[in-house]
Amino acid sequence: MNKHFEERLFVGLMLASLAFIVGVLILILATVLIKGLPALNLAMLTQTPRGGYYLGKEGGILNAITGSLALAGGATLLSCLMALPVVLYLQVFAKNARLVELARLSLDVLWGVPSIVYGAFGFTLLLFLGLRASLLGGIIALALLELPILVRAMEEVMLMIPFDLKEASYALGATRLETSLRVVLRQAAPGLFTALLLAFGRAIGDAAAVLFTAGYTDRLPTSLLRPVASLPLAVFFQLGTPVPEVRERAYASALVLTVIILIISLGARLLSRRLTKYMIR
Amino acid sequence: MTNETLIQIRNLNVTYGSQQAVQEVSVDIPAQQITAIIGPSGCGKTTLLRSISRLVELVDGVRVWGEVIFEGQNIYDPRVDVTEIRKRIGLLAQRPFPLPMSIYENVAYGPHIHGIRKRQELDAIVEKQLRAAGLWDEVQSRLHAPASALSIGQQQRLCLARGLAVEPEVLLCDEATSALDPISAQRIEDRLLELKRDYTIVLVTHILRQARRLADYVIFMYLGELIEHGPAEQVFNHPREARTRAYLQGELY
């Protein structure tokens, strides 16, 4: 009797916290939808801000949409190029267990570093390199922000690969590099893809890291060395104006950002289904 | 049938940390015969088998000393290229682990990494080895389907074909039928009897009847030590050691 009561109580508590989390998600989506949808129109998605946009006149946020995609896409690519060798080293090549532990600890610390710190660091780095706030600067700052997430998430995926699978490759006389590139990466591909997506989502939604490093502009991104706009900053600037129409547009921008992340998640799901075709379970 | 020695194991020791898995083992493995390593579980059979192609080294914290002399050369010599050794001494593992690729690519993987790039050559190897493994008729119409779609018995024959494709001289089988249904197991056994004409086979088994069916030569291990070895007929019918006799009668676990 008592046992059953306990069981029901705890199941009840679990359901309550689940409902709370889902409720928060629904509230966020509802807020963005209700406040943003009325302001959303084709012009917002297809035009850049015109004169007086921030006072409620015509224009759109195409500069921020393309800017964000360029920033997050570039950063994810750059970060992936840095993360893959690190992951392969830690998982396949490293022999010194203490070095591996130290590397993991550093990455975990980096993961915890607030993004404004990456922004400030990126800004210093830009000054040192003699660059100004630019697409390149934003990509570098975001890539650093993504790196620990990417490495740790990819490592989790690699840890799930059965040892026997690697052994099967070694037993044929394959080297560690051949085994890594042809077997391990292939088996891990769907998981690695998910990790990339996680990092991309983190990068595209981040405002603090791009504030000083990428700057802001009303133009479309055309050069790596020019400033670019981004959606989180578009939300931030528009929300800070006293004009109600512009504040509505901030919610519309947030809606666009949310939808982009949603589309990418769904697209990745479909793609990773194709990638799992050859996976061994 | 020849009685030449292909592999000489001399004073081989393997430790995992403080645990000694193989202790001072010395034995000759005859060429083109099936040698069965038998013994209770945890007696070091698998470790001994895996040290013949240095696969044992992949485990963290392992230490190996002693010699395994394969065609006149100690494979533990630091100058030896370990990938070359593993190419010449293949493995068929306990559970089939196809590579995450198509059936065709699984067989072509080995030859490809060892430098065979011509499509026609690879096609020929794939067909030849799938036939040798007794799988060709079942898969020839779907060579580019994922290997994971095969049944577990078919997967094990695919792994056999994959191993044969690098043209090894020795085939190590680590309880290669224990995860299979009886019919699939029977098929693998038939293949092995067929293959011993061209290959030297060393297998680990805990099924005594399987050892009796297949083995020409038998090595009995107990607690990391080699207790007795000799021609199958002699070890099974006239074991010299009391522990061998006890194991054969099912009294030793």
Contacts between the chains, C-beta under 8 A, distances in Angstrom:
chain1	res1	chain2	res2	distance
A	162	B	97	6.8
A	163	B	58	7.8
A	164	B	93	6.1
A	164	B	95	6.6
A	164	B	97	4.6
A	165	B	97	5.0
A	165	B	99	7.2
A	165	B	100	7.6
A	166	B	58	7.7
A	167	B	55	6.4
A	167	B	58	6.3
A	167	B	91	7.7
A	167	B	93	7.0
A	167	B	97	7.7
A	168	B	91	7.8
A	168	B	93	6.7
A	168	B	97	4.7
A	168	B	98	7.9
A	168	B	99	6.5
A	168	B	159	7.1
A	168	B	162	7.8
A	169	B	99	6.7
A	169	B	109	7.6
A	170	B	55	6.6
A	170	B	58	6.3
A	170	B	86	6.3
A	171	B	53	6.9
A	171	B	55	6.0
A	171	B	86	5.8
A	171	B	90	6.5
A	171	B	91	3.9
A	171	B	93	7.6
A	171	B	163	7.3
A	172	B	86	6.8
A	172	B	87	6.9
A	172	B	90	7.2
A	172	B	109	6.7
A	172	B	110	4.1
A	172	B	113	7.2
A	172	B	162	7.0
A	172	B	163	7.0
A	172	B	166	5.5
A	173	B	83	4.3
A	173	B	84	6.7
A	173	B	85	7.7
A	173	B	86	4.3
A	173	B	87	3.2
A	173	B	88	7.9
A	173	B	110	7.0
A	173	B	113	7.2
A	173	B	114	6.6
A	173	B	166	6.2
A	174	B	83	6.9
A	174	B	109	7.9
A	174	B	110	7.8
A	174	B	113	5.3
A	175	B	83	5.7
A	175	B	113	8.0
A	178	B	113	5.1
A	182	B	99	7.9
A	182	B	109	7.2
A	182	B	113	7.6
A	183	B	99	5.5
A	183	B	100	6.7
A	186	B	99	7.8
A	186	B	100	4.7
A	186	B	101	6.9
A	187	B	100	4.3
A	277	B	146	5.5
A	278	B	100	4.6
A	278	B	101	5.3
A	278	B	102	6.7
A	278	B	146	4.7
A	278	B	147	7.4
A	278	B	148	6.9
A	279	B	100	5.3
A	279	B	148	6.7
A	280	B	97	6.5
A	280	B	98	5.9
A	280	B	99	7.3
A	280	B	100	5.1
A	280	B	147	7.5
A	280	B	148	5.2
A	281	B	148	6.6
